């Protein structure tokens, strides 16, 4: 699969200051209409140095 197969993105940032950078990066990866997405601000992750987490769901038709 490739980025063209991504149908959903869930992203989590630990502070509002990381939202704009994440969104710029997402928009560079997905030209045109991006997949459905949700962006949430969370208190933290398992390691304090983690600032952003991105989860994607991809789907593609079955290939022979």
C-alpha positions as CSV (number, residue, x, y, z in Angstrom):
1,X,0.0,0.0,0.0
2,X,1.0,3.6,-0.4
3,X,-0.2,7.0,0.9
4,X,-2.8,7.0,-1.8
5,X,-4.5,4.1,0.1
6,X,-4.9,6.1,3.3
7,X,-8.5,6.6,4.1
8,X,-8.3,7.9,7.7
9,X,-5.8,9.8,9.9
10,X,-6.0,10.2,13.7
11,X,-3.4,12.5,15.1
12,X,-2.6,13.5,18.6
13,X,-0.3,16.4,19.8
14,X,0.7,17.3,23.3
15,X,0.3,21.1,22.8
16,X,-1.4,23.5,20.4
17,X,2.0,24.7,19.3
18,X,2.5,21.4,17.4
19,X,-0.8,21.6,15.5
20,X,0.4,23.9,12.7
21,X,3.6,21.9,12.0
22,X,1.6,18.6,11.9
23,X,-1.0,20.1,9.6
24,X,1.7,21.4,7.2
25,X,3.3,18.0,7.1
26,X,0.0,16.2,6.5
27,X,-0.9,18.6,3.7
28,X,2.5,18.1,2.0
29,X,1.9,14.3,2.1
30,X,-1.7,14.4,0.8
31,X,-2.0,16.7,-2.2
32,X,-5.6,17.7,-3.1
33,X,-8.3,16.4,-0.8
34,X,-6.7,14.8,2.3
35,X,-8.3,11.7,3.9
36,X,-10.8,12.1,6.7
37,X,-8.9,13.1,9.8
38,X,-9.2,14.0,13.5
39,X,-6.6,16.0,15.4
40,X,-6.7,16.0,19.2
41,X,-4.6,17.6,22.0
42,X,-3.7,15.1,24.7
43,X,-2.0,15.5,28.0
44,X,1.0,13.3,27.1
45,X,2.3,10.0,25.9
46,X,4.2,7.1,27.5
47,X,7.5,8.9,27.0
48,X,7.8,12.6,27.7
49,X,9.9,13.2,24.6
50,X,7.0,12.0,22.4
51,X,5.1,15.1,21.1
52,X,3.0,13.8,18.2
53,X,1.4,10.5,17.4
54,X,-0.1,9.7,14.1
55,X,-2.3,6.7,13.3
56,X,-3.5,5.9,9.8
57,X,-5.9,3.5,8.3
58,X,-5.4,2.3,4.7
59,X,-7.6,0.2,2.5
60,X,-7.1,-1.0,-1.0
61,X,-9.1,-3.2,-3.3
62,X,-8.1,-6.8,-3.4
63,X,-5.5,-7.4,-6.1
64,X,-5.1,-10.6,-8.1
